[in-house]
Amino acid sequence: MIQTNPSADRFVFASSVAAELWQPRKDAEACEWWHFDALSDDGREAVVIVFMDDLARSLHNDAGNGSQSERLRSPALSCTYFADGKIVYRSEQRFAAEEFSASESELKCRIGNSGFRFGTATYGSGFLVSVDLSLPKGRRLRANFEWLSVESDLAAPPANISQAVRLWNMAVPRSDVSGRITVDDSRRRVSHSHSFRGTGYHDHNRETRRTAEAISERHWGRAHFADSTVVFRRSAEVVDERPATEL
């Protein structure tokens, strides 16, 4: 079983879409990210998209009579498309701090020309995810997906969730995913366009950098079945005698 200990100095688990709102006033060393992945209906294709608000870097600037360290946000975005177990397209990019925007009151985020937002419609609720990233040789990777929630909000967050140094919010462990992946060549002509449909997963994580550095081992993943999804996690901190395994 996944532990739900609300202690602020340990791992905290939740499954709450409402708790995914961006926290700009968290610890200066902390970062948070939103993870989306999906497996196609025939099991041959997969896509993984990660939005991160900060990769935690410092810039050291000379200030006349001395030097000072200025903390700047370094947002990042990655998108990987797999086919038959092999990477077909992968793009990982950092962006300037001013290219990141998120809301404390609405579940949405934008990095550069990419972003996601949560919305509702007559047929259900879920996330609209868009990606626009560069590829080698002047190409461009564009994708638009809908992550329609099937199973979500399975565990209410503890009262002190905002103070947790490590949060795993498995907000939507199962989704119906549909969309299209397009690749443009260096002349902005479409060289590849492909529709995608399958079963997806989405979570939200937040942790301090010092907490991430204290982890010596981490493995996680999921398996989608016809009517259920199994999520597994194995992790250990440097001080632990042996890893903890959760299902």
N, C-alpha and C positions, 0 to 999 in steps of 0.2 A: 504494500500500500504506500502511496505517496504521503509523506509526512506534512502536516499542516500546522506545525509549531509556529505561533506568531511572534516568537522572540525576535527582537530587532537585530540580534547579532548572529542569527542563523538563517538558513534557507527558509523561504516562505513560499508556499504554493497557493495558487488561486485559479479559478476558471471563470473569469468575469470580463465581459466586453466593456462594461462601464469603467472598469479599473485600468483600461489601456490608455487613458488620457496621458499625454506627455507631461512630465514633471520637470519644469525648467529650474526649480529651486532645490533640486537634489544636491547631494554632496558634490563638491567641485571635481572630484576624481571619478565620479560615477558616469556611466553611459547607459543608454537603453536602446533596444532594437526590436523591430517587428519582423517576424519570420513567416514567410508563406512558402509552402511546397505542395506539389500535386503529382500524382501518378495517373497516367492515361488509362482509359478503360481496358485496353488490351495489354497493359503492363509493359509496353515497349518504350514509352516516353516518360520523361519526368522534367519538372521545372522547379527551380528554387530561387526565391527572390528575398533579399534581406535589406531592410532600411535601417540605418544606424545613425543616431543623432550625434555621436561623437566618438572619435577614435583616440581621444585623450592625448593631446600633444601640447608642448610648451614651446613658445618662441622666446629667445633670449635677445633682447635689444639693448644696445649701448645707449645710455641716457646721459650723455655729457660727462658728468662727474661720477659715473658709476654704471652698473648694469642692473637690469630688473627683468624678471620673468613675467610675461603676460600670457594668461591662459586664454586660448582661443578654441572655439568649437571646430571640430574637423569632421563634418558629416560624411557618410559614405553609403554607397549603394552597390549591390552585386546582383547579377542575374545569370543563371546557368541553365542551359537546356541540354538534356540528355536524350539519346536515342539508342536503343539496344545496348544499354550499359556503358556507352561512351559519351564523352563531352563533345557536343556539336558546336555550341556557342557558349562563351563565357566572357563576361565583362565585369570588372571590379574597378570602381572609380571613387576617388576622394573629391570633395567639393569645397569651395570656400564657405566660410561660416555664414555669409549673407545669402547663400543659395539654399539654406535650410529654413523651413517654416513649419510650425505645428501649432495646434490649439490646445488650450487648457480646458475648453468647454465643449469642443466638438472633436470627434475621433477622426482626425485627418492629419496628413503629413505630406510635405512636398520637399523634394531634393532635386534641384535643377529643374529639368523638364519632366521628371518622374514623380509619382506620388500614389497615395492610396487614401480612400475615405470610406467610412461606413455609412450605408444608407438602407432605406426600406422601400419596398414596392409591394404591389398587390400579390405577387407570388412569393414573397419572403423578404428576408433581410440578409445583408452580407457586405462584403468589401468589393469596391471597384479599384483595381490595381493597374497602373500604367507604368511602362518602362520606356525610357529613351536614352540609350547609352552608346558610346562609341565602341567599335571593334577594330582590330588591326587592319592595316591596308586601307584606311579611310572609309571603312564600312560603318553602318549604323544598325543597331539592334533596337527594334521597337516591338512592344507587346502590350496588349490590353486584355485583362482578364476580369472575370466575375467570380468571386469566392462566395457562393451562396450557402449560408449556414445551415447545417443539418443537425449537429449536436453542438451546443454552446452553453455557457453560463452554468457549469456543473458544480462549482464550489465557490461560495461567497468569500470575498477577501477578508482577512482579519482587520480589526479596527485600525491597527498601526501599520498598515501596508506601506504607507509613504515613507516610513522610517526604516524599512527593511533594507539591509545591505545586499541581499541577493533575492530577487523575486523571479519566479517562473510562473507566468500567467498563461496557462493553457486555455486561452479564451474560447477558441473554436477548434476542437480536435477533429471535427469531421465536416467537410464542405463538399458541395457539388461545384466543380470548377469548369468553366468554359472560357474560351478566348482565342486569340490569334497571335502568332509570332511572325514578324516580318523583318527581313534583312535587306537593307539597301546597299548597293555597291558604292564605290567612291564617287560616281556621277549621280548619286541619289536615285538610281533606277532600282526597282524592286528585283532582287535576285533570288529571293526565297520568301514564300508566304505559306503558312501552315496553320490549320485550325487545330485546336486542342480541346479535348474533353476528358474529364476524369474525376478522381476523388482527391480532395485536398485536406490540408492541415494548416492551422495558423496559431502562433503564440506570440507572446510579448515578454521580453526579459529586461530586467534592470539589475545592475550590480556595480559595486565600486571597483575601481581598477585594482586596489590592493586585495580585494576578494578574489578577483580573477587570477592574480598572481599567486594566490595561496592554493589554487587548485592544481593538483598533480596529475589527475586523470579525469577525463570526461568522455563518455560515449552516449549517444542517444539516437533515437530513430523511431520508426513506426511501421506497422503493417496494416494495410487496409483489406478487410474481408467484405463479403457481399453486403452485410448489414451491420458491421461494427468495425472499429479501429482500435488497435492495440498500440499503446505508446510505451516505450521503455527508456530507462535512463540509468546509467551507471557512472558514479563520480566519487572522487576522493580528494580530500585536502591533504596538504603536505604533512599535517600533524596526525592524520588518521592512520590507524594500523592496517585497515583494509577498506576497500571501496564499499559504498552503499549502493544497492541495486533496488530499483523501484519499477513497478509495472502499473 
